[in-house]
Amino acid sequence: MDDTGPVTAVEPTGDPAETLGARELVLALADDELCIGQNLGWWIAVGPFLEEDLALTSISQDELGHARALYGLLGDDIDAMAYGREPHEYLCAHITELPCHDWAETLVRHFLYDTAETVRWSALADSSWESLGAVARRALAEERSHLRHATGLLDRLLRTDAGIAHLLPLFDQLAPMAREIFDAPSGCSDGALVAAGVITCDFGNQLAQWQDIVGDALAKTGYQPQWAVADAEAAPLGGRAGRRSAHFAALHAEMVEVLSIDPSARW
């Protein structure tokens, strides 16, 4: 990484990529993918069984690849965008910053995140920002396999009393937090993005689709996620506005560890 300093999102010069908030949207998605990929990478060689170790490692690599592709839409210095910004310049959702070093917690977040990913990549697949649409279509193919992995495990575990007792409280904890995935980044107008064709579905409708998917997956248990808890009992998390969680500093230090040893290293 060079010494040009932090990179911040600026308005693009193309059309429709120059739509108000288009770059902030892409930056937020890229930051989500970077953090979730880094956190999933923690499971390399420590998964609960070999197949899961391999699966989470593969998914981690996919998510980091998506991050790289999205950063590449915003500029040439991908390393500076991924690793060279100040904490407040990241726009990731807080759920992506959680360590989740308990496998059950990782599974629930994996399911919530990848259902959300499927919804939001679908909203970008036919984007008028053609290069963004191309990234979304490639990512969708991979996300479908991620979702099959998460739903397959979840379905089997929720057929058991022990699985229900252990996993459903984690949905109470994580589902409200996961709603932030569909919050608009600062400076981002989904109305303008829909009008320009950058996205084909606004954030509110994306959220509703995701809630339906998650609710349907859990319906056989008689459980309904407590979606309203985040709104009723807590202030907005603020991840999309640059407010970082308590977990971000350690995660970022882990991400830049190689660069701190060798500043010339490249992604």
Residue pairs with C-beta under 8 A, 6 or more apart in sequence:
1 77
1 79
1 80
1 83
1 84
1 259
1 263
1 264
1 265
1 266
2 77
2 80
4 77
4 80
4 84
5 84
6 80
6 84
6 85
6 86
6 89
7 75
7 77
7 80
7 81
7 84
7 85
8 85
8 89
9 23
9 24
9 27
9 74
9 89
10 23
11 18
11 20
11 23
12 18
12 22
12 23
12 74
14 129
16 22
16 128
16 129
16 196
16 197
16 198
17 23
17 73
17 129
17 132
17 198
19 129
19 192
19 193
19 196
19 198
20 187
20 188
20 189
20 192
20 193
21 184
21 185
21 187
21 188
21 189
21 190
21 192
21 193
22 129
22 193
22 196
22 198
23 74
24 91
24 185
24 186
24 187
24 188
25 185
25 188
25 193
25 198
25 199
26 70
26 73
26 74
26 132
27 70
27 74
27 81
27 91
27 185
28 91
28 92
28 93
28 185
28 188
28 240
29 66
29 70
29 120
30 66
30 67
30 70
30 71
30 74
30 81
30 82
31 67
31 90
31 91
31 92
31 96
32 92
32 93
32 96
32 181
33 63
33 64
33 66
33 67
33 70
34 63
34 64
34 67
34 82
34 92
34 255
35 92
35 96
35 97
35 251
36 63
36 96
36 113
37 60
37 61
37 62
37 63
37 64
37 66
37 67
38 60
38 64
38 251
38 254
38 255
39 96
39 97
39 98
39 99
39 100
39 251
40 56
40 57
40 59
40 60
40 63
40 106
40 110
41 57
41 60
41 64
42 99
42 101
43 52
43 53
43 56
43 57
43 60
43 103
43 106
44 53
44 56
44 57
44 60
45 53
46 53
47 53
47 54
47 55
47 56
47 57
47 103
48 103
52 103
55 149
56 106
56 110
59 110
59 146
59 149
62 142
62 146
66 135
66 139
66 142
67 82
68 78
68 82
68 267
69 135
69 138
69 139
70 135
71 78
71 81
71 82
72 78
73 129
73 131
73 132
73 135
74 81
75 81
77 84
78 267
79 259
79 266
79 267
82 255
82 267
83 255
83 256
83 259
87 242
87 244
87 248
87 249
87 252
88 242
88 243
88 244
89 242
90 242
90 244
90 248
91 185
91 186
91 239
91 240
91 241
91 242
92 239
93 177
93 178
93 180
93 181
93 183
93 237
93 239
93 240
94 177
94 180
94 237
94 239
94 245
95 109
95 112
95 113
95 174
95 177
95 178
95 180
95 181
96 113
97 239
97 244
97 245
97 247
97 248
97 251
98 105
98 109
98 245
98 247
99 247
99 250
99 251
100 106
100 109
104 166
104 167
104 170
105 170
105 174
107 150
107 153
107 154
107 157
107 167
108 154
108 167
108 170
108 171
108 174
109 174
109 178
110 146
110 149
110 150
111 147
111 150
111 151
111 154
111 214
111 217
112 171
112 174
112 175
112 178
112 214
113 178
113 181
114 143
114 146
114 147
114 150
115 147
115 150
115 210
115 213
115 214
115 217
116 178
116 181
116 182
116 210
117 139
117 143
117 146
117 147
118 140
118 143
118 144
118 147
118 213
119 206
119 209
119 210
119 213
120 181
120 182
120 206
121 136
121 139
121 140
121 143
122 136
122 140
122 201
123 199
123 200
123 201
123 206
124 132
124 133
124 135
124 136
124 198
124 199
124 200
125 133
125 136
125 137
125 140
125 200
126 133
126 197
126 200
127 133
127 136
127 197
127 198
127 199
127 200
128 196
128 197
128 198
129 198
132 198
151 217
154 167
154 217
155 217
156 163
157 163
157 166
157 167
158 164
158 167
158 218
158 220
158 221
164 221
168 218
168 221
168 223
171 218
171 223
171 225
172 225
172 226
172 229
175 214
175 225
175 226
175 227
176 225
176 226
176 227
176 228
176 229
176 230
176 234
177 230
177 237
179 207
179 227
179 230
180 230
180 236
180 237
180 239
180 240
181 210
182 203
182 204
182 206
182 207
182 210
183 203
183 236
183 237
183 239
183 240
184 190
184 203
184 240
185 240
185 241
186 240
186 241
186 242
188 240
190 199
190 202
190 203
190 204
191 202
193 199
193 202
194 200
194 201
194 202
201 209
211 225
211 227
214 225
215 224
215 225
218 224
218 225
230 237
237 243
237 245
239 245
258 265
259 265
